[in-house]
Amino acid sequence: MSLIVDGELITGLLSLDEILRHPEKLAGQPPSEIAETRIACAAVSAALAACEPNPANPAPEPESWLTPEQVEKSYPAIKRRFLFANRRDLPFVRNISRKVLLVSEAGLKSWFTARKRR
């Protein structure tokens, strides 16, 4: 169905952009197309809400990794030699190569606090 409003031919559903610029065009639309426009507006609103950052559920921070030397400086009780000797038993230690280890800072903190409670 097509209508002529203010000298312009209207065919089908109006875009949200057209409605924003010329809200008077809605007056010439049949009720079924106005209902479809409401549905489209609700869908756009939901999509925009999904894109907004949610302060209740923030994005996780990237995991930080430490070298054995950095671990020794931060935690004097944990020695470099201990990390290398127990690298297969410690879930927060990643063996990069024979001589290189990386230690997850978050994993180390939780492991260390659990050990301190004993």
TAQUICOR-V111132 format. One record per residue. RES is the residue in one letter. PSI is psi in radians with two decimals (999 if undefined). NEAR is the number of other C-alpha atoms within 12 Angstrom. D_LAST is the distance of its C-alpha to the last C-alpha in Angstrom with 2 decimals. Layout:
BEGIN
RES/PSI/NEAR/D_LAST  RES/PSI/NEAR/D_LAST
END
This chain:
BEGIN
M/2.45/13/77.56  S/2.53/15/78.44  L/2.75/19/79.50  I/2.06/16/81.08  V/2.20/17/79.56  D/0.67/13/80.94  G/0.10/9/82.76  E/2.47/13/79.63  L/2.19/16/79.17  I/2.12/25/75.98  T/2.20/18/74.92  G/-2.76/21/71.86  L/2.34/29/68.55  L/2.55/31/68.20  S/2.76/23/65.33  L/-0.56/23/62.88  D/-0.75/15/64.15  E/-0.70/15/67.73  I/-0.68/22/66.78  L/-0.77/13/65.09  R/-0.61/12/68.19  H/1.32/18/70.80  P/-0.37/17/69.54  E/-0.32/16/73.18  K/-0.43/29/73.21  L/-0.48/31/71.15  A/-0.55/18/74.16  G/-0.02/27/76.09  Q/2.50/26/73.38  P/2.75/20/73.70  P/-0.61/14/71.08  S/-0.68/15/69.53  E/-0.54/23/68.84  I/-0.67/23/67.45  A/-0.71/16/65.02  E/-0.64/20/64.02  T/-0.69/24/63.54  R/-0.72/20/61.21  I/-0.74/16/59.15  A/-0.70/20/59.04  C/-0.73/21/57.95  A/-0.69/15/55.12  A/-0.73/15/53.99  V/-0.72/17/54.08  S/-0.74/15/52.18  A/-0.69/13/49.42  A/-0.71/12/49.24  L/-0.68/13/48.99  A/-0.62/12/46.25  A/-0.47/11/44.23  C/-0.34/10/44.60  E/2.47/14/43.40  P/2.38/11/39.83  N/1.97/12/37.82  P/-0.40/8/35.67  A/-0.42/8/33.58  N/1.29/9/32.73  P/2.75/9/32.73  A/2.45/11/32.88  P/2.50/10/29.61  E/2.58/8/29.31  P/2.50/9/29.68  E/2.39/15/26.57  S/2.48/17/26.24  W/2.48/22/25.61  L/2.65/27/24.71  T/2.83/26/25.93  P/-0.57/31/23.73  E/-0.71/22/25.45  Q/-0.63/22/24.51  V/-0.75/29/20.82  E/-0.67/19/21.08  K/-0.72/14/22.76  S/-0.61/18/20.38  Y/1.52/20/17.11  P/-0.41/14/18.14  A/-0.33/15/14.98  I/2.05/24/16.01  K/2.69/19/19.30  R/-0.74/27/22.17  R/-0.67/16/22.45  F/-0.75/20/18.89  L/-0.76/33/19.84  F/-0.70/26/23.12  A/-0.55/18/21.85  N/0.34/19/19.29  R/-0.52/25/21.35  R/-0.34/15/22.14  D/-0.26/13/18.60  L/1.99/22/17.33  P/-0.28/19/18.95  F/0.08/26/19.34  V/2.27/31/21.39  R/2.22/27/25.14  N/1.83/23/27.26  I/-0.79/15/30.55  S/-3.05/11/32.28  R/-0.57/11/31.79  K/0.02/16/31.21  V/2.23/18/29.92  L/2.65/29/26.52  L/2.45/30/25.57  V/2.21/33/22.08  S/2.16/28/21.67  E/-0.74/25/20.53  A/-0.76/20/19.31  G/-0.71/22/17.39  L/-0.77/31/15.85  K/-0.82/21/14.84  S/-0.68/16/13.19  W/-0.75/21/11.39  F/-0.74/22/10.36  T/-0.62/13/9.18  A/-0.66/11/7.12  R/-0.59/12/5.56  K/-0.51/10/5.48  R/-0.37/8/3.79  R/999/7/0.00
END
